[in-house]
């Protein structure tokens, strides 16, 4: 099978398409023919070993000190079950599924071996590309807004980076949960953010965050350019600051109304998001779709910092 393989850290050009052996399922695993996989900002950071300040030593231990331990990136995918391992009764060949792989990655390939407990059935009404694109940003946005901030109806919510993978989901989820949303984005994406449910949209090229006079019950930073000190000035009384991208110092010192940390990859949360998509309450925003053969260009698009929503990879020939 074909896979996007890299044997060192570096720019997009370190990733190349290579023939690799087909995975063999073990007990409790499922072999999925990948129809679509997201290429996320996290994938790009891992590829380049470009981690938030202070996290590099720990990340290198997890992903490989001198060279990548797992050579195939990609953790969010959607596809069709090809075969199942011993003990798997919930899925059968031909089932459409989606899920995440966690730190093991491997989704930027034609086939992927994954534990059965990490996948769920994909509704027919949801396209593979939309399912794969929703998982990363959707689970992060849901965890921060619902679980960390306990967003209640009527809350004023500021989403910084409202046109990214996390931001596009956060705007929609905050509005669905009853929040009054203000999105911060660039000029060209203002109409999109408004269409996703933001009551107000701020163009950061014209208005700096420090110039915003309104105060919010929840501030979600998906970009990494709001520090705790600056973020607190945007909060109303008893407001909560959510830093989806935080450096080591911010992570260690976070307390009180500053919330940080990775979002768990829970199948139940993915099911919630899929249901919202089926019912028309959530859409997955796709920037561009690339064939697996064009993996370098896909990485370049993510590195550009100009992607809107998700970059999606499809296997060659699909």
Rosetta blueprint (number, residue, H / E / L):
1 X L
2 X E
3 X E
4 X E
5 X E
6 X L
7 X L
8 X L
9 X L
10 X L
11 X L
12 X H
13 X H
14 X H
15 X L
16 X E
17 X E
18 X E
19 X E
20 X L
21 X L
22 X L
23 X L
24 X L
25 X L
26 X L
27 X L
28 X L
29 X E
30 X E
31 X E
32 X E
33 X E
34 X E
35 X E
36 X E
37 X E
38 X E
39 X E
40 X L
41 X H
42 X H
43 X H
44 X H
45 X H
46 X H
47 X H
48 X H
49 X L
50 X L
51 X L
52 X L
53 X L
54 X L
55 X L
56 X H
57 X H
58 X H
59 X H
60 X H
61 X H
62 X H
63 X H
64 X L
65 X L
66 X L
67 X L
68 X L
69 X L
70 X L
71 X L
72 X E
73 X L
74 X L
75 X L
76 X E
77 X E
78 X E
79 X E
80 X E
81 X E
82 X E
83 X E
84 X E
85 X L
86 X L
87 X L
88 X L
89 X L
90 X L
91 X L
92 X L
93 X L
94 X L
95 X L
96 X E
97 X E
98 X E
99 X E
100 X E
101 X L
102 X H
103 X H
104 X H
105 X L
106 X L
107 X L
108 X L
109 X E
110 X L
111 X E
112 X E
113 X E
114 X E
115 X E
116 X H
117 X H
118 X H
119 X E
120 X E
121 X E
122 X L
123 X L
124 X L
125 X L
126 X L
127 X L
128 X H
129 X H
130 X H
131 X H
132 X H
133 X H
134 X H
135 X H
136 X H
137 X H
138 X H
139 X H
140 X H
141 X H
142 X H
143 X H
144 X H
145 X H
146 X H
147 X H
148 X H
149 X L
150 X L
151 X L
152 X L
153 X L
154 X L
155 X L
156 X E
157 X E
158 X E
159 X E
160 X E
161 X L
162 X L
163 X L
164 X L
165 X H
166 X H
167 X H
168 X H
169 X H
170 X H
171 X H
172 X H
173 X H
174 X H
175 X H
176 X H
177 X L
178 X L
179 X L
180 X E
181 X E
182 X E
183 X E
184 X E
185 X E
186 X L
187 X H
188 X H
189 X H
190 X H
191 X H
192 X H
193 X H
194 X H
195 X H
196 X L
197 X L
198 X L
199 X L
200 X E
201 X E
202 X E
203 X E
204 X L
205 X L
206 X L
207 X L
208 X L
209 X H
210 X H
211 X H
212 X L
213 X L
214 X L
215 X L
216 X E
217 X E
218 X E
219 X E
220 X E
221 X E
222 X L
223 X L
224 X L
225 X L
226 X L
227 X L
228 X H
229 X H
230 X H
231 X H
232 X H
233 X L
234 X L
235 X E
236 X E
237 X E
238 X E
239 X E
240 X E
241 X E
242 X E
243 X E
244 X L
245 X L
246 X L
247 X L
248 X H
249 X H
250 X H
251 X H
252 X H
253 X H
254 X L
255 X L
256 X L
257 X L
258 X E
259 X E
260 X L
261 X L
262 X L
263 X L
264 X L
265 X L
266 X L
267 X H
268 X H
269 X H
270 X H
271 X H
272 X H
273 X H
274 X H
275 X H
276 X H
277 X H
278 X H
279 X L
280 X L
281 X L
282 X L
283 X L
284 X L
285 X L
286 X E
287 X E
288 X E
289 X E
290 X E
291 X E
292 X H
293 X H
294 X H
295 X H
296 X H
297 X H
298 X H
299 X H
300 X H
301 X H
302 X H
303 X H
304 X L
305 X L
306 X L
307 X L
308 X L
309 X L
310 X E
311 X E
312 X E
313 X E
314 X E
315 X L
316 X L
317 X L
318 X L
